[in-house]
């Protein structure tokens, strides 16, 4: 226990004697081992396993009972951590909802000895960039990420970012005191003061050498991040990364199955229904020929029916072609997002005699969106370009894309030198084109913002979208 004898003399013993035994070596029965809690000062409470021994006659001091004991604090902590790992592994295997898995994992870690609070952030298929997917200990979880970004914008040093970018565990002693003393962290001062903690540990979630997020632990005051605790956090981070990988595989499997089903439907429509409709059209044209050769009261009636049938067949064929086209892989999937945008810009330049300047190399990043998200990026930019050339009479339209990796956000600006936002403000802010763009962006947790491009002239449409999908798999299926 590392305390001098004079500090212990006279203190009440933590051992509750349950089975008195005889003097000397005579025992009435073999005593069982029990566990008690001993407050050991700065080291925090310790758990002691003890066994009652023999009673010894100390003459002047009377009869005392000898007790043998051992410190089992870390052993019990380790048992709890192993149990937490087992429960977490079972949750990963049984639940396909990533958010529920990470929430359950956060609760398990927070139960561990010496943990005041925990947050799990990740770039997940269902996450809009780096977002909080599991937490325990803190209240008002929804506001945390916004407050963290506000602190970052003020120049705060993010240990989470270092942990992920360098792909190694970071331990920051005295982190709470540092944060409260630094004005850059002012947006989070009230938030981090909710709990009694001192040190901070950020452990990256690693998969195939790539950081998928971070597991952040706030170590309770009076405790330290021991090697056993750090090993436990590494193990839990591995479980979290496994859960993210598992959710990604499920998501990709569903996308692949849906794509294959759409392709099958397109083939069947083209090979069967379209051919039948074409045959009906040929029969209708035959009726028109027959009507022209008839005379009498049936000529006009037959000609009218044949004409109506021909028109109906033409309408059905147009609708079928539209359905088949919609079932085909999207433009950005067939060509790639950048080639599709380049082809779009070239087409607009030819038709409208306007210059379209593209600076979109940032979209080459493979981590920028899945197929559905990249298709919506393409559709939003297409709508913004067409709105500009149709309504603003510009001579040049610029499209600039950049990726904010810390926030996990893709920013695309479509700006022109046309009539300006004031000219389109009254109708453009509520027009169908802008509503369509906003609907597409909101599906992913993003936004579309209309502002002036320059002082007095031009319009800028800014699109902000996550680098990964924020919709759940069920929401994707409902909108497909």
N, C-alpha and C positions, 0 to 999 in steps of 0.2 A: 504494500500500500504506500510505501515510501513516506511514512510519517513517523517522526520520532516518538519514543515511548512516552515522554512526558505530555505529548499532545493527546495521547489516547487514554492515559491513566485517569480513571474516574468517569469516563464517558459510558453511557448505557450501551451494553453490548447489543448488536443487531440480532443475535441468535436467540430465538425463542425455544427454550429447552422443553421438549415434549415428552422425553422418555428417561427420567432419572435412572441411574444405574448404581450399583453397589460400590463400596470403597474398594480400592485396589483394582485387581483385574477381573473381579467377579461381575458378570453381567447378567441381567435378567432376560434380555433378549437383544438380538443384533439390531442396533439403531439404523433407521433408514436415512438416506441423504435428503436434506431439504435445501431450499433456496430462499435467501433473504436479500433485501436491498440495503446498501450501505452508502451514505452520502460521503463522498471522498473529496470534497472541496472543489477546486478548479477543474478537476478531471470529470466532474459530473457523477451522478449515481452509478454505483457498481453493483453487479449481481454476484453474490457469493454462495457457492454450494458448500454446505457444511454437514459434518457428522458429529454427533455427540459422543464424547469419549468416556473415560472412567472418571469417577469422583476421587479427588486426591485430598488427603488430610494435610493441610499446611500448618498445623499446630496453631501458632498465634493468629494466623489469618483465617482460621477455620477451614471448612471443607469447600473446595472449588471443583468445578467440572471442566475438564479439558475438552476443547472443541478443535477439530481439524477442519480447515476450510480451504477453498481454492476459488480464484476469480474466474467466473464463467461468462463474464459480460460479452467479450468478443465472440465466444463460442455461440451464445444465444443469438447475438446479432447476425452471425453467419447463418445460423439455422433459419432466421427470418428472411434473410436475403435469398437463400436457396429456395425457400417456399415461395417468395415473391417471383423469382425467376420461373418456377414451375407453373404457378398460376398464370403468369403472363404468357408463357409458351402455349398453354392450353387456350387462352383467349385468342392468340394469333391464329391458332389452328382452327378455331370454331367460329370466329366472327369475321365476316367479309367487310364490315364497316371499319375503315381505317380510323376514323375519328373516335369511335367507341373503343377500339383497341388501345389507342394512344391515351385516351382518357383513363381507362382502367390501369394502364401501365403507370401513369402519373400518380394515381392513388396508391399503388403498391410501393412505389419509390418513396412517397411522402410518409408512409408508415415506417420506413426504415429508421433506425436509431440515428439521431443527430441531423435529420433533414427537416428544415422548417417549411420549405416550399420547393416546388418544381414546375418547370415549363418545358414542353416538348414542341419544337418548331420544325417544320419540314417543308420541302418542295415536294408535294404529293400530287398524284393525278387529280385529286379533288381540291387541291390547295391553290389559292390565287397568289402565286409566288410563295415567298417564305412567310408562313402564317402559323399562328399558335393553334396546335391541334390537340393538345392535352395539357392540363394544368391541375395542380392541387396545392392547397394552402392559402392562395391569394383569393381575394374577392374582386369583383368587377373585371373579370378576365378579358372581356371583349375590348376594353379600352387600352390594354397593355401595349399592343403592337403599334397603335397610333402614337402613344406617348414615347415609345422607344424610338420611332422614326423622328419624332420632334426633337428628342435629345440628340440623335445622330446629326440632324441638320444644324444643331447648335455647336457641333464639334466634339461630342462625346465619343470616347473610345469604346467600341463594342467588342468585348471579349468573345462574344458569340461569333462575330465575323472572323476574328483571328482563328478561332477554333476550327471553323469550317474551311477557311481558305488555306490554312496550314495542315489541316486534317490531323490534328492531334489535340489531346485533352489539355485544357488550361485551368490552372488553379490560381485564384486571385485572393490572397489573404487580405483581410480587412477591407473587402470591397464595399460594404455598406457605408463605412465611414468615409471612404474615398468619394463615393457617389454623392453623399449628403454635403460634402465640402466643396464639390465642383459645381459651379453655376450652370455648366453645360447640361448637367443631369437634372436641372430644376423641374422639368415636366414630370419626372418620375419620382421626385422626392417624397411626395405623399404616398405614392403607390408602394415603394419599397420599405416605407416605414410601418406598413401594416404588421410585419412579422419581426420577431426577435432573432436576427441572424447576423453573422459577421462575414464569413468567407463565401466565395462563389466558385463553382466548378462548372465549366462548359465542356461537354463531351460530344464530339461530332458523330453523326449517324453516317457510317461509311458503308458503301456497297460498290464492289469492284473498283475501289480506289477513288470513287466520287462521293463527295459530301452531299447527303440528301437532307440534312438539317442538323439540329443540335438538341441535346438533352441538357438543360440548365438546372443546377441544383443550388439552393441557398442553404448553407450549412448553419444550423442553429447555434446561437451564442453559447459559449462554454464547450463547444465541440470543435474538433479539427477533422480535416479530410484525411483520414488514415489511409494507408495502402489498401486495407481491406475494403474500405468504402469506395475508393477509386476503382478497384477491380470490379466491384459490384456495379458501379455506374457504367463502366465499359461493357459489362455483360448486358445490362439493360439497354444500352445504346445499340448493341448488336441485335437485340430482340426487336427494337423499334425499327431499325433499318430493314430487318427481315419482314416486318409487317408492311412497310412501305413498298418493298419489292413485291410482296404477295398481292397487295392491292393493285399495283401497276400491271402485274401479269393478268389479273382478273379483268381489269379495264381494257387491256390490249386484246384479250381473247374475245370480249364482247364486241369491241369495235370490228375485229376481223370477221366474227360470225355475222354481224349485221351487214358488213360490206359484201360478204359472199351471198347473203340472202337477197340483197338489193340487185346484185348482178344477175342472179338466177331469175328474179322477177322480170328484169329488163329483157333477158333473152326470151323468156316465155311469151311476154307481150309482143315482142318483135316477130317471133317465129310462128305464133299461133293467132293471137287476137288481131294483130295488124293485117295478117294475110286474109283472115275471114272478113274483116271490114272492107278490105280492098275488093274481095269477091262480091260483096254486097253492092259496092259502088259500080262494079262492072255490070251487074244485073240491073241497076237503076238506069244506067246509060242505055242498056238494051231496051228497057221500057220506054225511054224517050224516043228511040227509033221506031218502036211499034206504034206509039201514039201518033207520030207524024204520018204514018201510013193508013191510019184509021180515018173514018168519016162518020158523022152522025153524033149522037148525044154523048158518047163515051170518050170521044177524042180529047176534049178540053179537060175533063175530069182526070183521065189517065195521064195526060201531060203534066197537070198540076201535081199529082201525087209523085210522079217520077222526078220532077224538079225538086220538090221538097225532100225526097229521099236522097237525091244527089247532094243537096246542100247539107243535110244532116250527116251524111257519110264524110264529107269534107271536114265538117266541124269535129267529128269524132276522131278523124285521123290527126288533125292538128293537136287535139287534146292528148291523144296517145303519144304523139312525138314528144310533147312537153313532159309527160310522165316518164317516158323512157329516158329522156335527157336528164331529168332530175334524179333518176335512179343510177345513172352512170357516175363514176368517180368524179369528184369536183375538179374544177379547172386547176386549182393549186396543187391537187394531188397528182394529176396527170403530168403537168409541166414542171411542178415545183413552184414555190411561192414567188421567188425572184423572177424566173422566166415568165410566169403568168403576169406579173406586174409590168415587166418590160414590154410584153406583147400588148397589154392594155394601153400603156402609154403611147406606143407606136400607132395603135389604131386611133386613139384620140387625136394625136397630132395630124394624122392624115385627114380625118373627117372635119376637124374644127379649126385647122390652121392656127394652132396654139403650141407653144413649146412646153413640154412636160419634162422637168428636171428631176431625176431620181437619185437619192442618196440613201440606199436601203440595204447596204452590205451587212448591217447589223443583223438583218433577218436571216442571214446564212447560218447563224448559230443553231445547231441541232436541238438545243434545249428550248428553243422558242416555240412553244405550242405543239399540240398534237395535230392530226390532220383536220379535225373539225374546227379547232381554234384558228388554224392558219387559213382555212377557207373563209371563216368569218372576217379575218383580217383583210383578205383579198376583197371580199364583198363591200366592206366598209370603205376601203380606199377607193374602190371603183365608184361607189355612190358619191363620195366626196369629190372626186375628179369630175364626174358628169355634172354634179350640181354646180361646180365652179364654172365650167365651160358653157353651160346652158344659161346661167342666171347672172354671172358676174362680169361677163365680157372681158376676160383677162388676156394678156399677151403671153404670160408665163405662169405656170403652176409648178410649185416645188413640193416634192414628197421627201421628207427626211425621217428616218427611223433610228432609234437608239434604244439600248437595253440597259435598264438600271438593275444590275445584278443583286445589289443589297436588298432592294425592295421586291425583286422578282417581277418587274413590270416592263412591258414593251411600250414605248411611246412613239407614235407616228403623227407627224405634223403635215397636213396638206394645206399649203398657203398659196394665195394668188395675189396678183397686183390689180385686181378688178375694182368693181364699184365700191367695195367696202362692206363691213358688217352692218352699218346703219341702213344700207339700201335693202338688205335681205333680212334685217332683224325682225321686222314685223311678221313676215310670212315664213322666213327661213327657220326661225327658232322652233316653229311648230309644224313645218312642212313635212310631207310624207317622207321625203328622203332622209331628213335628219331624225325623224321618229324611227325609221327603219334602222338607221345606224345605231341609235341609242338602244333599241331593242336587242340588236345583235351583241353589242358590248355588254349590256346588263346581264345577259345570259352567263357571262363568264366572271361577273363581279367587277367589270370595267366601266368606263364612262367615255362620253363624247362631249367636248366643250367647244363652243363657238365664240371666237374673239376677233378683235381687229389684228390684222397681220402687221400693219405699220401705222404710224400716226397719220390718221386722216384717210388712209386708203388700204384696200386689200382686206381679205378675210382669211382667218386661220381656223381650220378644224383640227383640234387635237384629240387624238384617240389614245386612251390608256387601257391596256389589256394585260392580264397576267401572263407570265411565261408558261404557265401550266393551267389546265382547266380547273375552274372552281365549281363546276356543276357535278352533281352526283351521277352515277351511272344510270339511275332510274330516271332522272331529269333528262339525260341525253336520249334515252329510249323513248320517253314521252314526246320529245320534240322532233324525233327522226321521222 
